[in-house]
Amino acid sequence: MEKITFEQLPEAIALLLEKMTRIELLLAGGKDPINEMLTTDEAAQLMGISKSSLYKMTARNDLPTYKPGGKKVYLKRTDIIEWLASQRHSSKAEIEQQALDYVTKNPLKWK
């Protein structure tokens, strides 16, 4: 098993929770949540945003959507989770550490 860094921890936990949810639903005889297609209402609820915010995001093509028949919009649960995980921002402490690492590795050269 590979070691997980502190920066990878949130994504690893999200993946673990998703896998556990999938196993629980499969054991209970439910549908496979990994391949589950969501309506805009369900997707907005999953993301914790308003439906109008979701529509703005889909209009800007921030999220991949599916439009069978060209009208009603569906989103795939895995696409949403992957997009959410890709939107991570570094904390102030992480940025400061990166700056310190950069300065340490690249000292100024005075002439």
C-alpha positions in Angstrom: 0.0 0.0 0.0 1.4 3.4 -0.9 1.8 6.2 1.7 -0.6 9.1 1.6 0.7 12.6 2.1 -1.1 15.2 4.2 -2.1 17.1 1.0 -3.7 13.9 -0.4 -5.7 13.1 2.7 -8.9 15.0 1.8 -9.1 13.3 -1.6 -8.3 9.9 -0.1 -11.0 10.2 2.6 -13.6 11.3 -0.1 -12.7 8.3 -2.2 -12.9 6.0 0.9 -16.3 7.4 1.8 -17.6 7.0 -1.7 -16.4 3.4 -1.9 -18.1 2.6 1.5 -21.3 4.2 0.3 -21.2 2.1 -2.8 -20.6 -1.1 -0.9 -23.4 -0.3 1.5 -25.9 0.4 -1.3 -24.9 -2.7 -3.2 -25.3 -4.9 -0.1 -28.7 -3.3 0.5 -29.7 -4.1 -3.1 -29.7 -0.4 -4.2 -28.4 1.0 -7.4 -24.7 1.6 -8.1 -24.0 5.2 -6.9 -20.8 5.4 -8.9 -22.6 5.4 -12.2 -25.7 7.1 -11.0 -27.0 9.9 -13.1 -28.4 12.9 -11.2 -31.0 15.5 -12.0 -30.1 19.1 -11.5 -32.0 19.1 -8.2 -30.1 16.1 -6.9 -26.7 17.5 -8.2 -27.3 20.9 -6.6 -28.2 19.2 -3.3 -25.1 16.9 -3.5 -22.9 20.0 -4.0 -24.7 22.1 -1.5 -25.4 24.9 -3.9 -28.5 26.5 -5.4 -30.0 25.2 -8.6 -29.4 28.5 -10.3 -25.7 28.3 -9.4 -25.5 24.8 -10.9 -27.1 26.1 -14.1 -24.5 28.9 -14.3 -21.7 26.3 -13.9 -23.2 24.1 -16.6 -23.6 27.0 -18.9 -19.9 27.9 -18.5 -19.1 24.2 -19.1 -17.4 24.0 -15.7 -19.1 20.6 -15.2 -19.6 17.8 -17.8 -23.3 17.3 -18.4 -25.5 14.9 -20.3 -28.5 16.0 -22.3 -30.4 13.1 -23.8 -32.8 14.5 -26.3 -31.2 17.9 -26.0 -33.3 19.3 -23.2 -33.2 17.9 -19.7 -29.7 18.1 -18.0 -28.2 15.2 -16.1 -24.9 15.0 -14.3 -22.9 12.0 -13.3 -22.1 11.6 -9.6 -18.5 10.7 -10.2 -18.0 13.7 -12.5 -19.2 16.0 -9.7 -17.1 14.4 -7.0 -14.0 14.5 -9.3 -14.7 18.2 -10.1 -15.1 19.0 -6.4 -11.9 17.3 -5.5 -10.0 19.2 -8.2 -11.1 22.6 -6.8 -8.9 22.3 -3.7 -7.2 25.5 -2.6 -4.0 25.5 -0.5 -4.2 26.8 3.0 -2.1 29.8 4.2 0.3 27.4 6.0 0.8 25.3 2.9 1.5 28.4 0.8 4.0 29.7 3.4 5.7 26.3 3.4 5.9 26.2 -0.4 7.4 29.7 -0.3 9.9 28.7 2.3 10.9 25.6 0.3 11.3 27.7 -2.8 13.5 30.3 -1.1 15.6 27.5 0.5 16.1 25.7 -2.8 16.7 28.9 -4.8 18.8 31.4 -2.9 19.4 34.8 -4.2 22.7 35.3 -6.1 24.2 38.7 -5.4 26.6 40.3 -7.8 
